[in-house]
Amino acid sequence: MYRLIMAIRPDALPTDPAALTEMVLALDVENEKLRVAMQTLKEMIFGKRSVRVRGDELEAHLEHVSNSSA
């Protein structure tokens, strides 16, 4: 699986179509995880009063999200 730390440079892309396909699929999975995490955080911050969380709970969730995507 491809792990991206920096932006992808065009000259660093693989030329093999299978490798490119693998890269795109891996990025798609990562994007979906981030979309779900963002939606969860939005609900935690801006949701109904009964759903909102304290700052320390939000920080713990952010740490969990960053660790699971690393």
CYANA upper distance limits for C-alpha pairs under 8 A (distance plus 0.5 A):
  1 MET  CA     22 GLU  CA      7.78
  1 MET  CA     23 MET  CA      7.64
  1 MET  CA     26 ALA  CA      6.94
  2 TYR  CA     22 GLU  CA      8.44
  2 TYR  CA     23 MET  CA      6.44
  2 TYR  CA     26 ALA  CA      7.14
  2 TYR  CA     27 LEU  CA      8.49
  4 LEU  CA      8 ILE  CA      8.05
  8 ILE  CA     12 ALA  CA      7.45
  8 ILE  CA     13 LEU  CA      7.80
  9 ARG  CA     13 LEU  CA      7.31
 13 LEU  CA     20 LEU  CA      7.99
 14 PRO  CA     19 ALA  CA      6.81
 14 PRO  CA     20 LEU  CA      6.66
 15 THR  CA     19 ALA  CA      8.05
 15 THR  CA     20 LEU  CA      7.69
 16 ASP  CA     20 LEU  CA      6.81
 17 PRO  CA     21 THR  CA      6.58
 18 ALA  CA     22 GLU  CA      6.70
 19 ALA  CA     23 MET  CA      6.67
 20 LEU  CA     24 VAL  CA      6.67
 21 THR  CA     25 LEU  CA      6.66
 22 GLU  CA     26 ALA  CA      6.59
 23 MET  CA     27 LEU  CA      6.65
 24 VAL  CA     28 ASP  CA      6.61
 25 LEU  CA     29 VAL  CA      6.82
 26 ALA  CA     30 GLU  CA      6.76
 27 LEU  CA     31 ASN  CA      6.51
 28 ASP  CA     32 GLU  CA      6.73
 29 VAL  CA     33 LYS  CA      6.87
 30 GLU  CA     34 LEU  CA      6.79
 30 GLU  CA     69 SER  CA      7.77
 31 ASN  CA     35 ARG  CA      6.59
 32 GLU  CA     36 VAL  CA      6.75
 33 LYS  CA     37 ALA  CA      6.68
 33 LYS  CA     69 SER  CA      8.22
 34 LEU  CA     38 MET  CA      6.51
 35 ARG  CA     39 GLN  CA      6.69
 36 VAL  CA     40 THR  CA      6.65
 37 ALA  CA     41 LEU  CA      6.64
 37 ALA  CA     65 VAL  CA      7.30
 38 MET  CA     42 LYS  CA      6.57
 39 GLN  CA     43 GLU  CA      6.73
 40 THR  CA     44 MET  CA      6.66
 41 LEU  CA     45 ILE  CA      6.56
 41 LEU  CA     58 LEU  CA      8.18
 42 LYS  CA     46 PHE  CA      6.13
 42 LYS  CA     47 GLY  CA      7.53
 43 GLU  CA     47 GLY  CA      4.89
 43 GLU  CA     48 LYS  CA      8.35
 43 GLU  CA     51 VAL  CA      7.99
 43 GLU  CA     52 ARG  CA      7.82
 44 MET  CA     51 VAL  CA      6.81
 44 MET  CA     52 ARG  CA      5.33
 44 MET  CA     53 VAL  CA      6.31
 44 MET  CA     58 LEU  CA      7.92
 45 ILE  CA     52 ARG  CA      6.22
 45 ILE  CA     53 VAL  CA      7.39
 46 PHE  CA     52 ARG  CA      7.38
 47 GLY  CA     51 VAL  CA      6.35
 47 GLY  CA     52 ARG  CA      6.28
 48 LYS  CA     52 ARG  CA      6.82
 53 VAL  CA     57 GLU  CA      6.55
 53 VAL  CA     58 LEU  CA      6.86
 54 ARG  CA     58 LEU  CA      6.80
 55 GLY  CA     59 GLU  CA      6.60
 56 ASP  CA     60 ALA  CA      6.70
 57 GLU  CA     61 HIS  CA      6.75
 58 LEU  CA     62 LEU  CA      6.67
 59 GLU  CA     63 GLU  CA      6.70
 60 ALA  CA     64 HIS  CA      6.73
 61 HIS  CA     65 VAL  CA      6.68
 62 LEU  CA     66 SER  CA      6.64
 63 GLU  CA     67 ASN  CA      6.61
 64 HIS  CA     68 SER  CA      6.61
 65 VAL  CA     69 SER  CA      6.80
 66 SER  CA     70 ALA  CA      6.77
